[in-house]
Amino acid sequence: MANFKRFLISTLSVLVVLFILYFVATNWGFVFSKTIEGEIVAVERVTPPVAIVNNGAGGSQPAPGMFSFAVAVRSPEGVIHTASSEDRQWAVARAGNCVKATFFPYAPWVLKKDGTYYNARLDELRDCASKAPVAPPAAEAPTAAAPPSAVATPADSSAPQPAGTPNP
């Protein structure tokens, strides 16, 4: 009976370990994803937008690469993280915006792509706090001093008075 109990525990332990390894192997990108907050350096379409011609055989679904983007985000440490993505939200992102994005890495056994990312999920898009919105240029004020004849004297009642000042 003790041998059966030991066999059962060891078999269940091995099954649990195998299940965990299987889960990690099949969901590598999600398990080891990296959230990056930073400024967008570039967002480019991989395929240019062209007219979509559909022959009806595939239904009304667009081509899979139609919404592919190449994304580059600079983290606060200065590292530029790049990924390709089919997340359509990247279509509205522009260089100079700040983002919070999740990058999903390729598994290390994909040797040609080890250390790179296969997807970038746009979690949050915002204006960078460090960059104030660009204000329109103010009207040019005269830089030269006014000639003495143009300066109003208190006895001159025709000169405009500042608001709230009684007229003498």
Secondary structure, DSSP 8 states (H G I E B T S, - for coil): -HHHHHHHHHHHHHHHHHHHHHHHHHTHHHHT-EEEEEEEEEEEESS--------STTTT---GGGG-EEEEEE-TTS-EEEEEE--GGGGG--TT-EEEEEEEE--TTSGGGTT-EEEEEEEEEE--TTS------------S---GGGS--TT-TTS---TT----
